[in-house]
Amino acid sequence: MKRTILSVSGIAAGLLLLATGCKKVDSNDLKEDVPFYQEYTVTYDKVASTTYANALLRVRSKDGSRVELTDGAYIRANGIDENDAQPTNNTYDWYFPANKDVRFDLGKNSGVVIANTFSLSDIGTIDFPSNLRSGFAKTEGMSFSWLGDDIDTDETLNITLSGASEVSPLVPWTNQVTVSGKLVTIDSTAVKGIAPGAVNIKMVRTRNTMLDAADGDAGGSVKIIETTNRTLQMGK
């Protein structure tokens, strides 16, 4: 019986943690000196030449309730209110043409404004070689060396290959691609389950960095992401 009680307690604790992470609170219901934990993501798509910015605010820490800014409080990117409202999860989103710097301005109900600015130069570069082959045979695979700055200790590089599923051409299928240093290898694991035809190889470089300005001792997290991709033809 005791074992069952512990199991139920564990489940309840997990549900409570999940509920806390999804719970929201109006900024105007908080005392003015309550600090906000700031979560920012800026994604640069080099192929589309666009910038996507995302902000999420929490009470005091990364595990705090999400904050909905009300009654004069605001979060703006490059002086603009969000242009892709997400009312159900209290995130704030913006889309900008071109790869540009993003300045987040957090205006609190107290009148305090906290600014953080991020740019493409905050992350190392990634690109495909100019002599990248336009296609390869599925049975043979291919390899190439990506171009750019070496991956730093606070960065990651993720490469995927996607295409139509062998089971159904209407279903997309994505696999991880092996990366060792600068060498990218599309092997049998990377092509497994993908039908011959057009495939897309995508490189995503992510850097976890620091805020320019925190709200008191609440801290925050920042992700700068750079993506690029190429379409290749995969034969049988």
C-alpha positions as CSV (number, residue, x, y, z in Angstrom):
1,M,0.0,0.0,0.0
2,K,2.8,2.4,0.9
3,R,4.4,1.8,-2.6
4,T,1.1,2.8,-4.2
5,I,0.8,6.0,-2.2
6,L,4.3,7.0,-3.1
7,S,3.6,6.4,-6.8
8,V,0.4,8.5,-6.7
9,S,2.3,11.3,-4.8
10,G,5.0,11.3,-7.5
11,I,2.4,11.6,-10.2
12,A,0.7,14.4,-8.3
13,A,4.1,16.2,-7.9
14,G,4.7,16.0,-11.6
15,L,1.3,17.3,-12.5
16,L,1.8,20.2,-10.0
17,L,5.1,21.1,-11.6
18,L,3.5,21.0,-15.1
19,A,0.7,23.1,-13.9
20,T,3.0,25.7,-12.4
21,G,5.0,26.0,-15.7
22,C,1.7,26.6,-17.6
23,K,0.0,28.9,-15.0
24,K,-0.2,32.5,-15.9
25,V,-0.5,35.7,-13.8
26,D,-1.4,39.3,-14.8
27,S,1.6,41.6,-14.3
28,N,-0.7,44.2,-12.7
29,D,-1.6,41.7,-9.9
30,L,2.1,41.5,-8.8
31,K,3.9,43.8,-6.5
32,E,6.1,46.3,-8.4
33,D,9.3,44.9,-7.0
34,V,8.6,41.3,-8.2
35,P,11.3,40.6,-10.8
36,F,10.6,38.8,-14.1
37,Y,12.7,36.0,-15.5
38,Q,13.3,36.8,-19.2
39,E,13.4,34.1,-21.9
40,Y,14.4,35.4,-25.3
41,T,14.9,33.5,-28.6
42,V,16.1,35.1,-31.9
43,T,16.2,32.9,-35.0
44,Y,17.9,34.0,-38.2
45,D,16.9,32.1,-41.3
46,K,19.7,32.8,-43.8
47,V,17.9,31.3,-46.8
48,A,14.6,33.1,-46.3
49,S,16.4,36.2,-45.0
50,T,14.0,36.6,-42.1
51,T,14.3,37.1,-38.3
52,Y,12.0,35.5,-35.8
53,A,11.9,36.8,-32.2
54,N,10.2,35.3,-29.2
55,A,9.8,36.4,-25.6
56,L,8.5,34.7,-22.6
57,L,8.4,36.2,-19.1
58,R,8.1,34.3,-15.8
59,V,7.7,35.3,-12.1
60,R,11.1,35.3,-10.4
61,S,12.7,32.2,-12.0
62,K,12.6,29.8,-14.9
63,D,10.0,27.7,-13.1
64,G,7.8,30.6,-12.2
65,S,4.3,31.3,-13.6
66,R,4.1,32.9,-17.0
67,V,3.4,36.6,-16.9
68,E,0.8,38.2,-19.0
69,L,1.6,41.9,-19.4
70,T,-1.4,44.1,-18.7
71,D,-2.5,47.6,-17.8
72,G,0.4,49.4,-19.5
73,A,3.1,46.8,-19.1
74,Y,4.6,45.7,-22.5
75,I,7.3,43.8,-24.3
76,R,8.4,45.2,-27.7
77,A,10.9,44.1,-30.3
78,N,12.5,46.9,-32.2
79,G,9.8,49.2,-30.9
80,I,7.0,47.1,-32.2
81,D,4.3,45.2,-30.3
82,E,4.0,41.5,-31.1
83,N,2.7,40.7,-34.6
84,D,1.8,37.1,-34.0
85,A,-0.2,37.0,-30.8
86,Q,-0.3,33.7,-28.9
87,P,-3.0,34.2,-26.2
88,T,-3.1,30.7,-25.0
89,N,0.6,30.4,-23.8
90,N,1.6,34.0,-23.1
91,T,4.5,34.0,-25.4
92,Y,5.2,37.1,-27.5
93,D,6.3,36.7,-31.2
94,W,7.6,38.9,-34.0
95,Y,8.6,38.3,-37.6
96,F,11.0,40.7,-39.4
97,P,12.2,40.7,-43.0
98,A,16.0,40.4,-43.4
99,N,18.5,39.3,-40.8
100,K,18.5,42.2,-38.4
101,D,19.4,43.1,-34.8
102,V,16.6,42.7,-32.3
103,R,16.1,44.9,-29.3
104,F,13.7,43.7,-26.7
105,D,12.2,46.4,-24.4
106,L,10.4,45.1,-21.3
107,G,8.2,47.9,-19.8
108,K,6.9,47.0,-16.4
109,N,3.9,48.4,-14.6
110,S,6.3,50.3,-12.3
111,G,7.5,52.3,-15.3
112,V,10.9,50.6,-15.4
113,V,12.1,49.6,-18.9
114,I,14.7,46.8,-19.3
115,A,16.5,46.6,-22.7
116,N,18.3,43.6,-24.3
117,T,19.7,43.6,-27.8
118,F,20.9,40.6,-29.8
119,S,22.3,40.2,-33.3
120,L,23.5,37.7,-35.9
121,S,27.1,38.5,-35.0
122,D,26.4,37.1,-31.5
123,I,26.6,33.6,-33.0
124,G,29.2,31.8,-35.2
125,T,28.6,31.4,-39.0
126,I,27.4,28.3,-40.8
127,D,27.2,27.7,-44.6
128,F,27.4,25.0,-47.2
129,P,30.5,24.7,-49.4
130,S,30.3,26.3,-52.9
131,N,31.1,22.9,-54.5
132,L,28.3,21.0,-52.7
133,R,27.0,18.3,-54.9
134,S,23.4,18.7,-56.2
135,G,22.5,15.1,-55.5
136,F,23.6,11.6,-54.4
137,A,22.5,8.0,-54.6
138,K,20.7,6.7,-51.5
139,T,22.8,3.5,-51.5
140,E,26.0,5.5,-51.5
141,G,25.3,8.6,-49.4
142,M,27.6,11.6,-49.5
143,S,29.8,13.7,-47.2
144,F,31.0,17.4,-47.2
145,S,32.6,19.9,-44.9
146,W,30.4,22.7,-43.6
147,L,31.9,26.2,-43.6
148,G,32.1,28.7,-40.7
149,D,33.5,29.3,-37.3
150,D,34.2,26.3,-35.1
151,I,31.5,25.4,-32.6
152,D,32.1,27.1,-29.3
153,T,31.5,25.6,-25.9
154,D,28.1,27.4,-25.5
155,E,27.0,26.4,-29.0
156,T,25.5,23.3,-30.7
157,L,25.1,22.3,-34.3
158,N,22.2,20.1,-35.4
159,I,21.9,18.8,-39.0
160,T,18.8,16.9,-40.3
161,L,17.8,15.4,-43.6
162,S,14.1,15.3,-44.5
163,G,12.0,14.2,-47.4
164,A,8.9,12.1,-48.2
165,S,8.4,8.9,-46.3
166,E,8.9,5.6,-48.1
167,V,5.6,4.4,-46.6
168,S,3.6,7.4,-47.9
169,P,4.7,10.3,-50.1
170,L,2.3,12.6,-48.2
171,V,4.1,12.0,-44.9
172,P,7.3,13.9,-44.2
173,W,10.2,12.0,-42.7
174,T,13.2,13.5,-40.9
175,N,16.5,11.9,-39.7
176,Q,19.5,13.2,-37.9
177,V,22.7,13.5,-39.9
178,T,26.1,12.6,-38.4
179,V,28.5,15.5,-37.7
180,S,32.1,15.1,-36.6
181,G,33.9,18.4,-36.3
182,K,33.4,20.0,-39.8
183,L,32.6,16.7,-41.5
184,V,29.0,16.0,-42.4
185,T,28.2,12.4,-43.4
186,I,24.9,11.4,-45.0
187,D,25.0,7.7,-44.3
188,S,22.5,4.8,-44.3
189,T,21.0,5.9,-41.0
190,A,20.4,9.5,-42.3
191,V,18.5,8.2,-45.4
192,K,16.6,5.4,-43.7
193,G,12.8,5.7,-44.3
194,I,13.1,8.5,-46.8
195,A,11.9,7.9,-50.4
196,P,14.2,8.8,-53.3
197,G,13.5,12.3,-54.7
198,A,14.0,15.8,-53.4
199,V,15.4,16.0,-49.9
200,N,16.2,18.9,-47.7
201,I,19.3,19.1,-45.6
202,K,19.1,21.7,-42.8
203,M,21.8,23.0,-40.5
204,V,20.8,24.7,-37.2
205,R,23.4,26.4,-35.1
206,T,22.3,27.5,-31.6
207,R,24.1,29.6,-29.0
208,N,23.0,29.9,-25.4
209,T,24.1,33.3,-24.1
210,M,23.5,35.9,-21.4
211,L,21.1,38.8,-21.0
212,D,22.4,42.3,-21.4
213,A,20.2,43.4,-18.5
214,A,18.3,41.2,-16.0
215,D,15.3,42.3,-13.9
216,G,16.8,42.3,-10.4
217,D,18.1,38.9,-9.4
218,A,15.6,36.9,-11.6
219,G,18.1,36.2,-14.4
220,G,17.0,34.8,-17.7
221,S,18.0,32.7,-20.8
222,V,18.8,33.6,-24.4
223,K,19.0,31.5,-27.5
224,I,20.4,32.8,-30.7
225,I,19.7,30.4,-33.6
226,E,21.0,30.5,-37.2
227,T,19.6,28.2,-39.8
228,T,20.4,27.4,-43.5
229,N,19.3,24.6,-45.8
230,R,19.7,23.2,-49.3
231,T,17.5,21.0,-51.4
232,L,19.3,17.9,-53.0
233,Q,18.1,15.1,-55.3
234,M,18.5,11.7,-53.8
235,G,18.5,8.8,-56.3
236,K,17.9,5.2,-55.6
